[in-house]
Amino acid sequence: MINKLKPKSEFSRNVLTLMTGTTIAQAIPIAISPILTRIYTPEDFGMFALYMSVASILSVVATGRYELAIMLPKKPFYKG
């Protein structure tokens, strides 16, 4: 019975793996949020959001956005 539900193609298995991982990754914060709201105050969440926004901006400046750099070829395509 379980074998009938398994995807047959490798593409389908890969899509199912990505969907399952994404679903679990989104379900964890939702499941933990009632516990966190009992422990921390809204002011604590605000301070955490402020800290994360400043850290995000500083990390972009510090890394120079190297992940968005375009690699140039050794030999140019156009000689003009």
Distance bins in CASP14 RR format, pairs under 12 A and 6 or more apart:
PFRMAT RR
TARGET T0000
AUTHOR 0000-0000-0000
RMODE 2
METHOD distances of the structure
MODEL  1
5 12 0 0 0 0 0 1 0 0 0 0 0
5 13 0 0 0 0 0 1 0 0 0 0 0
5 16 0 0 0 0 0 1 0 0 0 0 0
6 12 0 0 0 0 1 0 0 0 0 0 0
6 13 1 0 0 1 0 0 0 0 0 0 0
6 16 0 0 0 0 1 0 0 0 0 0 0
6 17 0 0 0 0 0 1 0 0 0 0 0
7 13 1 0 1 0 0 0 0 0 0 0 0
7 14 0 0 0 0 1 0 0 0 0 0 0
7 15 1 0 0 1 0 0 0 0 0 0 0
7 16 1 0 1 0 0 0 0 0 0 0 0
7 17 0 0 0 0 1 0 0 0 0 0 0
7 19 0 0 0 0 0 1 0 0 0 0 0
7 20 0 0 0 0 0 1 0 0 0 0 0
8 16 0 0 0 0 0 1 0 0 0 0 0
9 15 0 0 0 0 1 0 0 0 0 0 0
9 16 0 0 0 0 0 1 0 0 0 0 0
10 16 0 0 0 0 0 1 0 0 0 0 0
10 17 0 0 0 0 0 1 0 0 0 0 0
11 17 0 0 0 0 0 1 0 0 0 0 0
11 18 0 0 0 0 0 1 0 0 0 0 0
12 18 0 0 0 0 0 1 0 0 0 0 0
12 19 0 0 0 0 0 1 0 0 0 0 0
13 19 0 0 0 0 0 1 0 0 0 0 0
13 20 0 0 0 0 0 1 0 0 0 0 0
14 20 0 0 0 0 0 1 0 0 0 0 0
14 21 0 0 0 0 0 1 0 0 0 0 0
15 21 0 0 0 0 0 1 0 0 0 0 0
15 22 0 0 0 0 0 1 0 0 0 0 0
16 22 0 0 0 0 0 1 0 0 0 0 0
16 23 0 0 0 0 0 1 0 0 0 0 0
17 23 0 0 0 0 0 1 0 0 0 0 0
17 24 0 0 0 0 0 1 0 0 0 0 0
18 24 0 0 0 0 0 1 0 0 0 0 0
18 25 0 0 0 0 0 1 0 0 0 0 0
19 25 0 0 0 0 0 1 0 0 0 0 0
19 26 0 0 0 0 0 1 0 0 0 0 0
20 26 0 0 0 0 0 1 0 0 0 0 0
20 27 0 0 0 0 0 1 0 0 0 0 0
21 27 0 0 0 0 1 0 0 0 0 0 0
21 28 0 0 0 0 0 1 0 0 0 0 0
22 28 0 0 0 0 0 1 0 0 0 0 0
23 30 0 0 0 0 0 1 0 0 0 0 0
23 31 0 0 0 0 0 1 0 0 0 0 0
24 30 0 0 0 0 0 1 0 0 0 0 0
24 31 0 0 0 0 0 1 0 0 0 0 0
25 31 0 0 0 0 0 1 0 0 0 0 0
26 32 0 0 0 0 0 1 0 0 0 0 0
26 33 0 0 0 0 0 1 0 0 0 0 0
27 33 0 0 0 0 0 1 0 0 0 0 0
28 35 0 0 0 0 0 1 0 0 0 0 0
28 36 0 0 0 0 0 1 0 0 0 0 0
29 35 0 0 0 0 0 1 0 0 0 0 0
29 36 0 0 0 0 1 0 0 0 0 0 0
29 37 0 0 0 0 0 1 0 0 0 0 0
30 36 0 0 0 0 0 1 0 0 0 0 0
30 37 0 0 0 0 0 1 0 0 0 0 0
32 38 0 0 0 0 0 1 0 0 0 0 0
32 39 0 0 0 0 0 1 0 0 0 0 0
32 40 0 0 0 0 0 1 0 0 0 0 0
33 39 0 0 0 0 0 1 0 0 0 0 0
33 40 0 0 0 0 0 1 0 0 0 0 0
33 45 0 0 0 0 0 1 0 0 0 0 0
34 40 0 0 0 0 0 1 0 0 0 0 0
36 42 0 0 0 0 0 1 0 0 0 0 0
36 44 0 0 0 0 1 0 0 0 0 0 0
36 45 0 0 0 0 1 0 0 0 0 0 0
36 48 0 0 0 0 0 1 0 0 0 0 0
37 44 0 0 0 0 0 1 0 0 0 0 0
37 45 0 0 0 0 1 0 0 0 0 0 0
38 44 0 0 0 0 0 1 0 0 0 0 0
39 45 0 0 0 0 0 1 0 0 0 0 0
40 46 0 0 0 0 1 0 0 0 0 0 0
40 47 0 0 0 0 1 0 0 0 0 0 0
40 48 0 0 0 0 1 0 0 0 0 0 0
40 49 0 0 0 0 0 1 0 0 0 0 0
41 47 0 0 0 0 1 0 0 0 0 0 0
41 48 0 0 0 0 0 1 0 0 0 0 0
42 48 0 0 0 0 0 1 0 0 0 0 0
42 49 0 0 0 0 0 1 0 0 0 0 0
43 49 0 0 0 0 0 1 0 0 0 0 0
43 50 0 0 0 0 0 1 0 0 0 0 0
44 50 0 0 0 0 0 1 0 0 0 0 0
44 51 0 0 0 0 0 1 0 0 0 0 0
45 51 0 0 0 0 0 1 0 0 0 0 0
45 52 0 0 0 0 0 1 0 0 0 0 0
46 52 0 0 0 0 1 0 0 0 0 0 0
46 53 0 0 0 0 1 0 0 0 0 0 0
47 53 0 0 0 0 0 1 0 0 0 0 0
47 54 0 0 0 0 0 1 0 0 0 0 0
48 54 0 0 0 0 0 1 0 0 0 0 0
48 55 0 0 0 0 0 1 0 0 0 0 0
49 55 0 0 0 0 0 1 0 0 0 0 0
49 56 0 0 0 0 0 1 0 0 0 0 0
50 56 0 0 0 0 0 1 0 0 0 0 0
50 57 0 0 0 0 0 1 0 0 0 0 0
51 57 0 0 0 0 0 1 0 0 0 0 0
51 58 0 0 0 0 0 1 0 0 0 0 0
52 58 0 0 0 0 0 1 0 0 0 0 0
52 59 0 0 0 0 0 1 0 0 0 0 0
53 59 0 0 0 0 0 1 0 0 0 0 0
53 60 0 0 0 0 0 1 0 0 0 0 0
54 60 0 0 0 0 0 1 0 0 0 0 0
54 61 0 0 0 0 0 1 0 0 0 0 0
55 61 0 0 0 0 0 1 0 0 0 0 0
55 62 0 0 0 0 1 0 0 0 0 0 0
56 62 0 0 0 0 0 1 0 0 0 0 0
56 63 0 0 0 0 0 1 0 0 0 0 0
57 63 0 0 0 0 0 1 0 0 0 0 0
57 64 0 0 0 0 0 1 0 0 0 0 0
57 65 0 0 0 0 0 1 0 0 0 0 0
58 64 0 0 0 0 0 1 0 0 0 0 0
59 65 0 0 0 0 1 0 0 0 0 0 0
59 66 0 0 0 0 0 1 0 0 0 0 0
59 67 0 0 0 0 0 1 0 0 0 0 0
60 66 0 0 0 0 0 1 0 0 0 0 0
60 67 0 0 0 0 1 0 0 0 0 0 0
60 68 0 0 0 0 1 0 0 0 0 0 0
63 69 0 0 0 0 0 1 0 0 0 0 0
END
